[in-house]
Amino acid sequence: MATSACSKSRAVPLAGELTASLISRVAARYGLPTAGVLRLWTCRNSPARHEGGGAPADAEVVLNGAGRRVLAELCRVEPKVLARALPAFTMDDPKICTGREAGMAQARWRAAGTVAGPAAFGCRLCTARRTGQALRAVRYLPGRHRVCHRHGR
């Protein structure tokens, strides 16, 4: 595979990004719907839904060890990079990290606020500059940091 093709499919995590947000960006990188990529993990529950049926932006996913390895392979980055960038990446959930199925790639949906604090959409322009993707990313951001100082958004 050519170097440009490899770098195109590499997904760079943003500091403080929700794991669920990164999975959505990885799916977009591969030209797939997010639901298609989520099938790589056995989901033990479903995210909360809006009245219209969609998942809220602050829906977070916690992965077990096998699930973390799957995400690292999809992103083409080392797990330690994901551990530094994604606050929920190293979180364990006893409902998916123990038992005979612990070796399977598993996921459990949680509200971001219960995992690592409040979350909000990051600046689309900053996301594009840092990742090469003109997509929205959701990050753990305290209220006082929800406006991008560089772009005023």
ROMARMAR-847652 format. One record per residue: residue in one letter; x, z, y of N, C-alpha, C, O in turn. Coordinates in steps of 0.02 Angstrom, whole numbers, plus 50000, padded with zeros to 5 digits. Layout:
// ROMARMAR-847652
A:X:Z:Y:X:Z:Y:X:Z:Y:X:Z:Y
...
// end
This chain:
// ROMARMAR-847652
M:50043:50000:49941:50000:50000:50000:50045:50000:50062:50096:50034:50062
A:50026:49963:50112:50066:49959:50173:50063:50024:50211:50015:50062:50205
T:50114:50037:50251:50118:50099:50289:50058:50106:50336:50030:50161:50343
S:50038:50052:50368:49982:50057:50415:49917:50075:50379:49875:50110:50407
A:49909:50051:50317:49849:50067:50279:49849:50141:50260:49797:50174:50261
C:49908:50167:50242:49913:50238:50224:49898:50282:50284:49861:50331:50278
S:49926:50266:50341:49915:50308:50400:49843:50303:50423:49818:50350:50453
K:49811:50246:50410:49741:50239:50431:49696:50287:50393:49648:50313:50421
S:49710:50298:50329:49667:50341:50290:49686:50415:50293:49654:50457:50263
R:49739:50431:50330:49758:50501:50339:49713:50533:50392:49704:50504:50446
A:49685:50590:50377:49641:50624:50425:49677:50686:50450:49692:50732:50412
V:49689:50688:50515:49724:50743:50546:49674:50796:50567:49627:50781:50604
P:49682:50859:50544:49636:50911:50566:49651:50934:50637:49709:50931:50659
L:49600:50955:50671:49608:50984:50738:49614:51059:50732:49584:51090:50688
A:49652:51089:50775:49658:51162:50775:49590:51193:50787:49556:51177:50836
G:49569:51237:50743:49505:51272:50750:49445:51232:50727:49389:51254:50738
E:49456:51176:50694:49400:51134:50672:49364:51165:50612:49395:51198:50571
L:49299:51154:50609:49261:51175:50550:49281:51130:50492:49293:51070:50501
T:49285:51158:50433:49301:51119:50374:49248:51065:50363:49265:51009:50345
A:49185:51081:50376:49131:51032:50369:49141:50974:50417:49126:50917:50400
S:49165:50988:50477:49177:50936:50527:49232:50889:50502:49226:50828:50508
L:49286:50917:50475:49340:50876:50449:49316:50833:50392:49335:50774:50387
I:49275:50860:50348:49248:50821:50292:49208:50761:50319:49213:50706:50292
S:49169:50772:50371:49131:50717:50401:49177:50663:50430:49164:50603:50424
R:49232:50685:50462:49279:50636:50490:49317:50599:50435:49332:50540:50442
V:49332:50634:50380:49364:50601:50323:49317:50548:50295:49339:50492:50279
A:49254:50564:50288:49205:50516:50263:49204:50454:50308:49204:50397:50283
A:49203:50464:50373:49203:50408:50420:49267:50367:50413:49265:50306:50418
R:49323:50401:50403:49387:50367:50394:49386:50319:50335:49415:50265:50337
Y:49351:50340:50282:49345:50298:50222:49285:50251:50225:49273:50213:50178
G:49246:50254:50279:49187:50211:50285:49130:50232:50240:49091:50190:50218
L:49125:50297:50225:49074:50323:50180:49028:50371:50217:49048:50400:50268
P:48967:50380:50193:48925:50433:50222:48953:50501:50201:48984:50507:50148
T:48942:50551:50242:48967:50618:50227:48940:50642:50160:48977:50674:50122
A:48877:50628:50146:48848:50650:50082:48886:50621:50023:48891:50653:49971
G:48911:50560:50029:48949:50529:49975:49014:50566:49961:49034:50572:49903
V:49047:50589:50013:49109:50626:50004:49095:50697:49979:49133:50724:49939
L:49041:50727:50002:49024:50795:49980:49010:50799:49905:49013:50853:49876
R:48997:50742:49874:48985:50742:49802:49048:50758:49762:49044:50770:49702
L:49105:50759:49795:49167:50777:49761:49169:50851:49744:49209:50873:49702
W:49127:50891:49777:49124:50962:49765:49056:50979:49735:49006:50947:49750
T:49054:51029:49692:48991:51056:49668:48969:51106:49721:48999:51158:49730
C:48915:51089:49756:48889:51133:49809:48843:51184:49778:48796:51167:49742
R:48856:51248:49791:48818:51302:49761:48756:51321:49801:48716:51363:49779
N:48748:51291:49860:48688:51302:49900:48683:51243:49949:48723:51197:49946
S:48635:51245:49992:48625:51192:50042:48631:51223:50112:48616:51282:50120
P:48652:51183:50161:48654:51211:50229:48584:51222:50255:48536:51189:50233
A:48578:51268:50302:48514:51277:50336:48495:51211:50369:48539:51171:50384
R:48432:51199:50380:48409:51135:50408:48370:51147:50473:48336:51198:50481
H:48374:51098:50518:48331:51096:50577:48261:51077:50555:48251:51057:50498
E:48213:51084:50600:48145:51063:50584:48142:50989:50566:48100:50970:50525
G:48185:50948:50595:48187:50877:50580:48222:50861:50515:48222:50803:50494
G:48251:50911:50482:48282:50900:50417:48358:50897:50417:48388:50901:50364
G:48389:50889:50476:48462:50884:50478:48496:50952:50478:48466:51003:50497
A:48558:50952:50456:48597:51014:50457:48621:51028:50528:48637:50981:50565
P:48624:51090:50549:48649:51106:50616:48724:51092:50622:48760:51091:50572
A:48746:51080:50682:48817:51064:50694:48863:51120:50672:48920:51108:50655
D:48838:51182:50673:48882:51238:50654:48876:51256:50580:48893:51312:50560
A:48853:51210:50539:48853:51221:50467:48925:51215:50443:48958:51164:50455
E:48949:51266:50409:49018:51268:50385:49018:51269:50309:48971:51293:50278
V:49071:51243:50281:49078:51243:50209:49141:51281:50190:49194:51270:50219
V:49134:51326:50141:49190:51364:50116:49206:51335:50047:49162:51325:50006
L:49270:51321:50035:49291:51290:49972:49330:51339:49929:49362:51385:49955
N:49327:51329:49864:49369:51369:49820:49437:51334:49815:49448:51282:49846
G:49484:51363:49777:49551:51335:49772:49553:51263:49750:49588:51222:49780
A:49514:51245:49699:49512:51176:49676:49482:51131:49729:49504:51074:49738
G:49433:51156:49765:49403:51117:49819:49450:51105:49877:49449:51052:49908
R:49492:51154:49891:49543:51147:49944:49593:51092:49926:49614:51053:49969
R:49612:51089:49862:49659:51037:49840:49628:50968:49848:49662:50920:49867
V:49563:50961:49833:49529:50897:49841:49530:50876:49914:49545:50818:49929
L:49515:50922:49960:49515:50905:50031:49585:50885:50054:49592:50837:50093
A:49635:50921:50033:49704:50904:50053:49722:50834:50029:49754:50796:50066
E:49703:50816:49968:49716:50748:49943:49679:50696:49983:49707:50643:49998
L:49616:50709:50000:49577:50661:50040:49608:50650:50108:49611:50594:50133
C:49631:50704:50139:49660:50700:50206:49731:50672:50205:49756:50648:50256
R:49763:50676:50147:49833:50657:50140:49879:50701:50183:49925:50677:50215
V:49863:50765:50182:49905:50814:50217:49915:50873:50169:49877:50883:50122
E:49967:50911:50182:49982:50970:50141:49929:51024:50152:49903:51032:50208
P:49912:51062:50100:49864:51116:50109:49885:51166:50163:49841:51194:50197
K:49950:51177:50172:49971:51225:50223:49954:51201:50293:49943:51241:50338
V:49952:51135:50304:49930:51107:50368:49857:51122:50379:49837:51142:50434
L:49817:51112:50327:49745:51127:50333:49734:51202:50343:49689:51222:50381
A:49774:51243:50310:49767:51316:50318:49781:51338:50389:49749:51384:50414
R:49829:51306:50422:49844:51323:50492:49790:51299:50539:49775:51333:50588
A:49761:51241:50526:49713:51211:50573:49641:51235:50563:49605:51244:50612
L:49620:51245:50501:49550:51259:50486:49540:51334:50471:49563:51358:50420
P:49506:51370:50516:49497:51442:50505:49463:51460:50439:49478:51512:50410
A:49418:51418:50414:49382:51434:50352:49418:51410:50290:49395:51424:50234
F:49473:51374:50297:49505:51343:50239:49529:51393:50188:49525:51380:50128
T:49554:51449:50209:49581:51498:50162:49530:51553:50144:49547:51599:50107
M:49470:51548:50171:49419:51599:50156:49396:51591:50084:49387:51536:50059
D:49387:51647:50051:49361:51647:49983:49289:51670:49983:49270:51713:50023
D:49250:51642:49939:49181:51663:49930:49175:51683:49857:49186:51641:49813
P:49159:51746:49842:49157:51769:49773:49109:51730:49728:49116:51729:49667
K:49060:51697:49759:49012:51660:49718:49040:51594:49692:49011:51564:49647
I:49097:51571:49719:49127:51509:49695:49199:51518:49672:49227:51471:49643
C:49228:51574:49684:49300:51584:49669:49313:51623:49605:49371:51635:49588
T:49261:51642:49571:49271:51680:49509:49230:51648:49453:49189:51604:49465
G:49241:51671:49394:49202:51647:49337:49235:51587:49304:49288:51563:49325
R:49203:51563:49252:49232:51509:49212:49232:51442:49249:49270:51397:49230
E:49192:51433:49301:49190:51370:49338:49236:51370:49399:49235:51323:49438
A:49277:51421:49406:49322:51427:49465:49371:51369:49468:49397:51354:49522
G:49386:51336:49413:49433:51279:49412:49402:51215:49437:49438:51166:49449
M:49336:51213:49445:49301:51154:49471:49302:51156:49547:49301:51210:49577
A:49305:51098:49578:49301:51094:49652:49231:51114:49673:49182:51079:49659
Q:49225:51171:49707:49160:51197:49727:49158:51211:49802:49210:51221:49834
A:49098:51211:49829:49086:51224:49900:49025:51269:49907:48980:51270:49865
R:49025:51306:49961:48968:51348:49978:48956:51344:50053:49002:51354:50092
W:48895:51327:50072:48878:51320:50143:48866:51388:50174:48835:51432:50144
R:48889:51395:50235:48880:51456:50274:48869:51437:50347:48886:51381:50366
A:48843:51481:50386:48839:51471:50459:48908:51487:50487:48939:51537:50469
A:48933:51445:50531:49000:51454:50559:49009:51523:50589:49063:51553:50583
G:48958:51548:50622:48963:51614:50653:48977:51670:50604:49005:51721:50623
T:48958:51662:50542:48971:51713:50491:49039:51704:50458:49061:51748:50421
V:49071:51648:50471:49136:51633:50440:49193:51652:50487:49236:51692:50469
A:49194:51622:50546:49251:51633:50592:49231:51634:50665:49275:51630:50708
G:49168:51641:50681:49148:51646:50751:49106:51588:50775:49089:51543:50736
P:49090:51588:50840:49047:51535:50867:49081:51467:50866:49142:51461:50872
A:49041:51415:50858:49067:51346:50854:49030:51302:50903:48972:51315:50920
A:49064:51250:50926:49033:51202:50972:49069:51134:50964:49122:51130:50934
F:49037:51083:50990:49068:51017:50988:49131:51017:51032:49130:51043:51088
G:49184:50988:51006:49245:50980:51045:49239:50917:51088:49193:50877:51078
C:49284:50909:51134:49285:50851:51178:49299:50788:51137:49348:50785:51100
R:49256:50738:51143:49263:50676:51105:49327:50639:51126:49360:50609:51083
L:49345:50641:51189:49406:50607:51212:49469:50640:51184:49515:50606:51163
C:49470:50707:51183:49527:50742:51155:49531:50731:51079:49586:50723:51052
T:49474:50729:51045:49473:50716:50974:49501:50647:50960:49541:50638:50913
A:49481:50598:50999:49506:50529:50989:49582:50526:51001:49618:50493:50964
R:49606:50561:51052:49677:50560:51067:49718:50593:51011:49772:50569:50994
R:49693:50647:50984:49731:50684:50933:49725:50656:50863:49771:50663:50823
T:49668:50625:50847:49656:50603:50779:49652:50528:50770:49656:50503:50714
G:49645:50491:50825:49636:50418:50819:49565:50399:50801:49553:50340:50786
Q:49518:50445:50802:49448:50431:50786:49405:50450:50845:49410:50506:50871
A:49363:50404:50867:49318:50417:50922:49254:50449:50896:49199:50421:50904
L:49260:50507:50865:49204:50543:50836:49200:50613:50865:49249:50639:50892
R:49142:50643:50858:49136:50713:50879:49165:50757:50824:49159:50742:50765
A:49195:50810:50845:49220:50860:50799:49190:50927:50820:49179:50939:50880
V:49178:50970:50773:49152:51037:50788:49208:51086:50776:49241:51085:50724
R:49219:51130:50825:49274:51178:50822:49248:51248:50835:49196:51257:50867
Y:49285:51296:50810:49271:51366:50827:49296:51376:50898:49357:51372:50910
L:49250:51389:50944:49268:51396:51014:49230:51454:51045:49169:51454:51043
P:49264:51502:51074:49228:51554:51111:49194:51523:51172:49216:51471:51196
G:49141:51554:51195:49102:51527:51251:49143:51506:51311:49126:51456:51343
R:49195:51542:51328:49233:51527:51388:49278:51465:51380:49306:51442:51429
H:49284:51438:51319:49326:51380:51307:49286:51319:51287:49313:51273:51256
R:49223:51317:51304:49180:51261:51282:49182:51201:51328:49150:51150:51313
V:49216:51206:51384:49222:51148:51429:49295:51126:51425:49341:51166:51433
C:49305:51062:51414:49372:51034:51410:49402:51034:51480:49375:51003:51526
H:49458:51067:51489:49490:51070:51554:49519:51002:51573:49521:50985:51632
R:49543:50965:51525:49573:50900:51538:49522:50848:51560:49534:50809:51607
H:49464:50846:51528:49415:50794:51541:49351:50820:51574:49307:50780:51592
G:49345:50885:51583:49286:50913:51616:49222:50904:51578:49168:50898:51607
R:49227:50901:51511:49167:50891:51469:49154:50953:51428:49106:50955:51390
// end
